[in-house]
Amino acid sequence: MSAYVRGTRKLEFYHCKRCGCLTHYESVEKHDSSRIAVNARMLRPEDTVGIKVRTFDGARTWKYVDD
């Protein structure tokens, strides 16, 4: 794994050094309320059955749009 930061420098993006695929990202500053996003496209479809998917505005407000 290798991490890089860009833009507002608030998120660390992790990718595989071998294939370059983005695996996940997480907050640079770690808090109890920090979030981690996992690239679900890297999972097998059968591993995602039953997972609740929520949609949020990650570009501007960081608020959920499916409430």
C-alpha positions in Angstrom: 0.0 0.0 0.0 1.0 3.5 -0.6 -0.8 6.7 0.4 -1.0 10.2 -1.1 -2.8 13.4 -0.2 -4.2 16.0 -2.6 -6.6 18.9 -2.8 -7.6 20.1 0.6 -5.1 17.7 2.2 -7.8 16.3 4.5 -7.9 12.8 3.1 -5.3 10.1 2.6 -5.9 8.0 -0.5 -4.4 4.5 -0.4 -3.6 2.4 -3.5 -1.9 -0.9 -4.3 1.7 -0.4 -5.3 1.5 -3.4 -7.6 -1.7 -2.6 -9.7 -2.5 1.0 -8.7 -6.1 0.3 -7.7 -7.5 2.7 -5.0 -8.4 0.5 -2.0 -9.7 3.1 0.5 -9.3 6.5 1.9 -9.4 8.0 5.4 -9.1 11.3 7.2 -5.6 12.7 7.7 -6.5 13.7 11.2 -7.7 10.7 13.2 -10.7 11.2 15.5 -13.4 9.0 17.0 -15.8 10.5 14.4 -13.4 10.0 11.4 -14.7 8.0 8.5 -13.1 5.5 6.2 -14.3 4.8 2.7 -13.6 1.4 1.2 -13.6 0.8 -2.6 -16.4 -1.8 -2.7 -15.4 -2.6 -6.3 -12.5 -4.4 -4.9 -14.8 -6.9 -3.0 -16.4 -10.0 -4.4 -20.2 -9.4 -5.1 -21.2 -12.1 -2.6 -19.3 -10.3 0.2 -21.5 -7.2 -0.3 -24.9 -8.8 0.1 -26.9 -7.2 2.9 -24.6 -4.1 3.2 -26.6 -0.9 3.5 -25.5 1.6 1.0 -25.8 5.3 1.8 -25.3 8.2 -0.6 -23.7 11.5 0.4 -22.5 14.7 -1.2 -18.8 14.2 -1.0 -18.0 17.1 -3.2 -19.5 20.0 -1.2 -21.4 19.4 2.0 -20.4 15.9 3.1 -24.0 15.4 4.2 -26.0 12.3 3.4 -28.6 12.8 0.7 -30.6 9.7 1.4 -32.0 10.8 4.9 
